[in-house]
Amino acid sequence: MTKVVFITLEDGRLWGFEASGHAGYGEYGTDIVCAAISALTQSTVGGITEVIGAKVHHRMDEKTGYLQMTLSNETDEETVEKAQILLKTLKMALTEISKDYPGTIRIINRERR
C-alpha cells in the first residue's frame, strides 16, 4: 500500500506531501496504480517548481517508492496560493484512485510542525 501524508498548515492549506511504498495492485514494474501515483506526484512537483517557480525541498527514491516535497519556508503568500491548486488536485486525484482501487492508497493529513 502507498501511504501519502499531506502536510497542512493550521488554516487547512496544504504545504506539501510525502508518498512512500508501493501500491501492491500488480507486479513491480507493471502496477498501474503505482504508475498513476508516480505520474501524479512527480507532475505536482514539476508544476510547483517549473510552472509556478516555487522553491521546494524534495527527496526521491525510486526503489522504495518514496517522494517527499514541501514548500520552502521562504515561500510568499501568492506562491502558496498558486501551489494550492496543484496540491489540492493531487489530493483529489489520489482520493479518487483510492476509491477505485481499495487497499492501494492510504491518505493521511498531518499538521505542519
Order of alpha helices (4+ residues) and beta strands (2+ residues): beta-beta-alpha-beta-beta-alpha-beta
